[in-house]
Amino acid sequence: MTASSFLPAATQMIYDMGLQHLLQGITFECPHQALAEKQKVVRCVLEGHQYSSMEIDKIFSASKAQGKSLYYVDESLLQTIAPDIIFTQDVCEVCQIDTACTSAAVAKLEKQPQLIALTPNTLHDVFNTAITIASAMGNEEAAYTYLASLQKRIDAIIDGLRLHKAPPRRVMIMEWLAPVYNCGHWIPYQVAYAGGIDMLSNPGGDSIVTPWEKIVKYDPEVLVIAPCGFTISRTAEEIHLLTQKKEWSQLTAVRNDAVFMADYDLFTQPSASTLTDGIELLASLFHPTLFTVPVHLQHKYKPLHQTILEHV
């Protein structure tokens, strides 16, 4: 059997579960190891361009209004691969190619693959997608072994918070800079497991534009900035969009040096392992006296005050 993955999160989980030998055909945004070994089938018209957050938002908004997709499939390559199944998604048509676009592309193939849409909304849903993937690839047991190891890591954080009776921190996770978006879907659940509460979030639903005045009034104790698709170095290029805002310096998180930038894949890439990494990172940022940042995640975040000092 041959599977193609049209979303990075599925590709990550396929590798995590040791099923990559069955994988042929991925997207241009998939994990580095996959990009080094597999052929890219899904591309985007924005590849190779360096647009600002505001420009990206406008481009995607215009595309959505026109009913067009910025993603496309290399149909001749997909014809050669001839996959039995294709994993796609319907959570966000902005972030990745969706099932409708995929359906149009595969309609012309001689061999019709089975399309499996992964549509998680909560953290529990994300974990279940691993079972869906492994089952479709003929090795359901691989998912249970994988998920058990991740649950053990989450349980260790929960036990630590309970042991020390740690009160939840008032936090905010930002999914976009211009305009500012709150966090949605599974991220509020990550926050909760890490010992925080984000009252500006939208659990199980889409992230939405959030007025700056509302953020100022909420006044988070900890602010984590992780724009979708941005690494910390990319976020640093546009962090002035926040730091130049009125009343920025008055935020509790800013005054207490509790503002952090983090790589997007710990939050907006819904693979079970990366989201578990995100929970561990958040726990160490929310409760630094109880948890330390794991060694393998130390390059995935940066305190904002450190970035500012580096550019002084």
N, C-alpha and C positions, 0 to 999 in steps of 0.2 A: 504494500500500500504506500501511496505517496500523498503527503499533505503539503499544502502551501499556507503560509500565514500572512494575512494582509493587515496585521496589527502587531506592533512591537511587543506588547504585553504577552500575547499568545506565544510569540517566538521565544521570549524570555522563559516562560514556563515550560515550553517544550525542551529547552536546553536544561533547565533546572531538574527536570524529571528524567533526563538522559534519553530522550526520544528523538534527538536531532538527526539521527541516521534516516529517519522517515521523512524529514523535512526538505523540500525543494521549492524555492520561490518565496521571497520575502519582500519587505518594503525597504525603501531607502533610509528609514529612520530606525531600523531594528538594531539590537545590541551589536557592539563592535565585533564580537566573535562570530556572530552569524553573518555579518557583512563581509567578513574575511573568507567565509567558507561557502556562502550560498549566493545564488543569482538574484538580483533585484528585479522584481516584477512590477511593483507599484512605485510610481514616481509622482512628483508634484511640480507644478509649474513655477513654484517659488524657490526650487532648489538653485543654489548658487547665488542667490540674491541676499543682501543684508538690509532688510527692512526694519524700521523702528517698530516698537510695540503698537503705536497709534496707526502706522501704515498697515501693519498686518491685520489689525482689527478692522480697518476700513475695507481692505481687500476681501477679507472673508465675509464681511457683512454684505458687500456688494454682490459677491458671488452667490450667497444664499438668497438674496432678494431676486436675483435673476434665474434662480433654479439651476445654477451651474455648479460643477465640482472642480476644484483645483487639482484633484488627483486623477491620474489616468493609469491604465494597465498596459504593459507591453504584451499585446495579445499574441504576437508571434512566438515570444519566449514562453508564454503560458501554454500555448498550443504544443510546444516541444516538450515541456515538463509533463503535461497531461495529468494533473493531480486528480486523485480520487475525491479528496475533500479540500475545501478552502475555509479557513477561519477568518471571519470578518466581524464587523461590529456595527451597532446602531446606537451607541451611547452619545457620540459627538461627531457630527458630520464636518466639524471644523478641524478637529485634531487628526482624524484619520479617514481614509476612504470608507464609505458606508456600504451596506448590503445592496442598496438600489443601484449604485454605480458599479459594484462588482457584478451584479446580475446582468447588467447591460453588456459588460465586457465578455462574460463567459457564454452569453447566448450564442455567440458565433463559433464556439469551439465544437470540434467534431465529437469529442468525449465530454459529456456534461458532468461536472463534478458536483458533489453535495456541498451546499453552502451552509455553514454552521455559524450563525450570528451569536456572538458573545455580548450580552447586554447587562453587565453588572451595574447595580446602583448603590449597593452597600458593600461593606467589607466582607460580610458573609457571602454575598453574591460572587465576589471576586474569588474567594476560596472555592466556591462551587464550580467556577469556570475551569479550574484546574482539573476537576473530576470529569467535566464534559470533554475537555481536550484529550486527556489520557484515555478515556473510554472510547472516544472516536478513533483513536490511534491504536486501539487493541491492547492497552495495558493499564487498566483502571487502577490496579494495585499501586502503580508508580505514584499516582496522585495521593493516595492515602499515606504512603511513606513520607512523601514530600510535605504534605500539610501537617502531619503530626510533628515534624521537626520544627516547623514554623510556629505552631500553636504552643509548643514548649517554650519558645523564646518570648512570646506574648504573655504567657502565664507567669513567667519570671518577673516581668514588669508589674503586672497586676498584684502579684504577691508582695513585691517590694513596697508598692504604694499602700497596700493594706497594712502591712507590718508597721509602717511608720505613720499610719493615719494621715497621709499627706493630703491636704485640701487641694481641690482642683485649681489650677491657675487660669486666670482670665486671659485668653489668647486670641490671636487672629492669624489665619493662614491666608495669604494673598495668592490668587491664581493668575493675576494679570496686573500690569502696571498702568497702562494708559488705554482705556480707562481702567480704574481699579475694579477688580472682580473679587468677590468673596470666594470661599471654597464650597464645594458641593460634593454630591455623590458619596463616596466612601471616606473622604478625607475627615469629615467630622467624627467618624468612628475611630479613625486613627488617633485623632486628638484625644478622644475620651479614654482610649486604652492607655495613652501616654500620660494621663493625669492632668488633662486640661479641659476647658470648655470654651467653645467658640460660638458665642451667641449671635454672631453675624453670619454664620454659615447656613447652608441649606442641605441638611442630611438627606441622602437618597435622591436628591434632585440636582438640577443644573446650577452651576455658579452663575451669578448675576452681577451686573454693574452695581457698585455700592458707593453712594455719595460720600465724599471726604468728610463732610460735616457729621455724618452718622458714625464714622470711625473715630473722630475726635471725641464725640460724646461718649462712645463706648469705652475708649481709652484702654486698650489692651495692655496687660502687664508684660506679655511676651508677643513679639511680632515676628512671624516667619514669612519671608518673601520667596516664593518659588513659582515664578511664572511658567505656565505650561510650555514645554519645549525648550526652556532656557536653562543652561548651566549657570553656575554662580558667576563665571567670568562674563557671560553674556548679560546677566542681570546687572552686574556692576557697571556696565556701559550706560545703563539707563536709570540707575538708582537716583540720579538727581531729580527725576520726575517726582519722586517722593520727598526727598530731603529739602527741596525748594518750596514745598507746599506750606501754606500758612498754618501755623500752630503745630508744625511737625516737632519742633524742639520741646513742645509742652507735653507730648505723649509720655506716659509713664514708662513704656518700653524703651523709648529713646533716652530718657533721663537716667534710666538704670542700666544702660548698655545691654539691653535684652532684645536687640533687633538682629536677626540673622538672615542671611541668604542661603538657600539650599538648592541643590540640583532637582530639576522637575521630576525625574524618574522615581524619586522616593515618594511621590504623591500623585501626580497625574498620569503615571504609567501604571495601569491596574494589573500588575502581576503580583501574585501573592508574596513572593520573596522581596521585591523592592518595596512593597507597602509595609512589610514587617520591618525592613531596614528603616523605613520612615518613622515607624512607631518607636523604635529604639532611639533614633536620633532625637525625636521630639521629647521623649521622656528625659533625656539628658539635658535638653535645653529648658524644659519646664521645671525640672527638679534636679539641678546640678549637684546638690549635696547628697543625693541618693543614687544617682546614676552617672556614669561617665560615657563619653562618646566612644563607641566601639572603634578599634583601630582601623577596620576596613571602611569606616564611614568618615574618617577625619578629613578626607579630601573632598567630601561631598557637601560641606557647608563652610560658612565663614561669618564670623561676627561682623556686623556692619561697621562698628567703630574701628576695627582692625583695618578694614578696607580704606576708610577715610584717612587713617594715619599713614597708610602706605602711599597715598597720593598727595600728602601735604608737602 
